[in-house]
């Protein structure tokens, strides 16, 4: 009995005091925390003239993370030094991707927006889908009648 008690005490001590902090750079966004962010994004998007709202969740040296919510089509985008990865959370959209960006404007270093896409392919996006858009590839999110579209974005820097 004494050995069992000592074993239990040591096990408890190791569990209680042996916990380490997560490693530097570790992040966890729970489904509940993302739902809370989405609630505020919906309100902001309804007020925004372009009916979009984005919240940057965390920025790291090589990547950053955002939650985006749209209630209307997006503009054409082109990123010279970043790849995009979309994790579709809710709603549906069509991603127009590839082809040639026509009439885009430099909106900040290494970024162009607006204009149109000549050519490209149309990819239907639904909850659970994941897409990766390489750097230097024009793309545009189109709702095509859907009331809203929410997606988690990972931007990979440094191309």
QUIWO-V773472 format. One record per residue. N is the residue number from 1. RES is the residue in three letters. PSI is psi in whole degrees, 0 to 359 (none if undefined). BURIAL is I if it has 24 or more other C-alpha atoms within 12 Angstrom, else O. D_FIRST is the distance of its C-alpha to the first C-alpha in Angstrom with 1 decimal. Layout:
BEGIN
N RES PSI BURIAL D_FIRST
N RES PSI BURIAL D_FIRST
END
This chain:
BEGIN
1 UNK 322 O 0.0
2 UNK 319 O 3.8
3 UNK 320 O 5.5
4 UNK 319 O 5.1
5 UNK 317 O 6.2
6 UNK 318 O 8.6
7 UNK 314 O 9.8
8 UNK 319 O 10.6
9 UNK 316 O 12.3
10 UNK 319 O 14.3
11 UNK 315 O 15.3
12 UNK 316 O 16.5
13 UNK 317 O 18.4
14 UNK 319 O 20.0
15 UNK 318 O 21.1
16 UNK 320 O 22.3
17 UNK 349 O 24.1
18 UNK 358 O 24.8
19 UNK 131 O 27.3
20 UNK 156 O 30.8
21 UNK 152 O 34.1
22 UNK 154 O 36.1
23 UNK 153 O 38.5
24 UNK 135 O 42.0
25 UNK 350 O 44.3
26 UNK 136 O 41.7
27 UNK 148 O 42.9
28 UNK 121 O 41.6
29 UNK 110 O 44.0
30 UNK 160 O 42.3
31 UNK 322 O 44.4
32 UNK 318 O 44.2
33 UNK 323 O 45.5
34 UNK 325 I 48.3
35 UNK 321 O 49.3
36 UNK 317 O 49.7
37 UNK 317 I 51.8
38 UNK 322 I 53.8
39 UNK 315 O 54.7
40 UNK 327 O 56.3
41 UNK 322 I 58.0
42 UNK 317 I 59.6
43 UNK 314 O 61.1
44 UNK 318 O 62.4
45 UNK 323 I 63.8
46 UNK 330 O 65.8
47 UNK 337 O 67.4
48 UNK 137 O 68.0
49 UNK 334 O 71.6
50 UNK 0 O 70.2
51 UNK 45 I 67.4
52 UNK 148 I 64.6
53 UNK 137 I 61.7
54 UNK 137 I 59.4
55 UNK 121 I 56.4
56 UNK 121 O 55.3
57 UNK 320 O 51.5
58 UNK 141 O 51.0
59 UNK 127 O 53.2
60 UNK 168 O 52.0
61 UNK 324 O 54.2
62 UNK 351 O 54.5
63 UNK 162 O 54.0
64 UNK 164 I 53.8
65 UNK 138 I 52.6
66 UNK 158 I 54.5
67 UNK 128 I 54.5
68 UNK 142 I 58.1
69 UNK 128 I 59.6
70 UNK 142 I 63.1
71 UNK 12 I 65.3
72 UNK 168 I 68.4
73 UNK 150 I 69.3
74 UNK 171 I 68.5
75 UNK 165 I 71.0
76 UNK 137 I 71.4
77 UNK 152 I 69.1
78 UNK 125 I 69.2
79 UNK 117 I 66.8
80 UNK 326 I 68.0
81 UNK 13 O 64.7
82 UNK 138 I 61.9
83 UNK 149 I 60.6
84 UNK 141 I 59.3
85 UNK 122 I 56.4
86 UNK 133 I 56.4
87 UNK 107 I 53.5
88 UNK 125 I 55.1
89 UNK 312 I 53.2
90 UNK 162 I 55.7
91 UNK 190 I 59.3
92 UNK 158 I 61.6
93 UNK 172 I 64.2
94 UNK 130 I 66.3
95 UNK 117 I 66.0
96 UNK 118 I 69.3
97 UNK 143 I 68.5
98 UNK 198 I 70.6
99 UNK 209 O 74.4
100 UNK 133 O 76.3
101 UNK 129 I 75.9
102 UNK 127 O 79.4
103 UNK 18 O 80.3
104 UNK 152 O 76.9
105 UNK 139 O 76.8
106 UNK 118 O 74.8
107 UNK 341 O 72.6
108 UNK 168 O 70.6
109 UNK 133 O 70.3
110 UNK 16 O 69.3
111 UNK 135 O 69.4
112 UNK 147 I 72.1
113 UNK 167 I 72.3
114 UNK 196 O 74.7
115 UNK 212 O 77.6
116 UNK 172 I 77.0
117 UNK 125 I 75.8
118 UNK 124 O 78.3
119 UNK 216 O 76.9
120 UNK 171 O 73.1
121 UNK 155 O 71.0
122 UNK 125 O 69.4
123 UNK 121 O 65.8
124 UNK 132 I 64.3
125 UNK 135 I 61.0
126 UNK 163 I 58.4
127 UNK 135 O 54.9
128 UNK 343 O 52.4
129 UNK 150 O 55.2
130 UNK 133 O 54.9
131 UNK 149 I 58.0
132 UNK 128 I 58.7
133 UNK 114 I 62.1
134 UNK 160 I 63.1
135 UNK 151 I 64.8
136 UNK 21 I 68.6
137 UNK 119 I 68.5
138 UNK 147 I 70.1
139 UNK 156 I 68.2
140 UNK 134 I 68.5
141 UNK 124 I 66.4
142 UNK 128 I 68.6
143 UNK 333 I 67.4
144 UNK 53 O 70.3
145 UNK 344 O 70.0
146 UNK 144 O 66.2
147 UNK 333 O 65.4
148 UNK 164 I 62.6
149 UNK 127 I 60.6
150 UNK 134 I 57.4
151 UNK 143 I 56.0
152 UNK 130 I 53.4
153 UNK 132 I 55.3
154 UNK 122 I 54.1
155 UNK 121 I 57.0
156 UNK 119 I 56.7
157 UNK 160 O 58.8
158 UNK 22 O 60.7
159 UNK none O 63.0
END
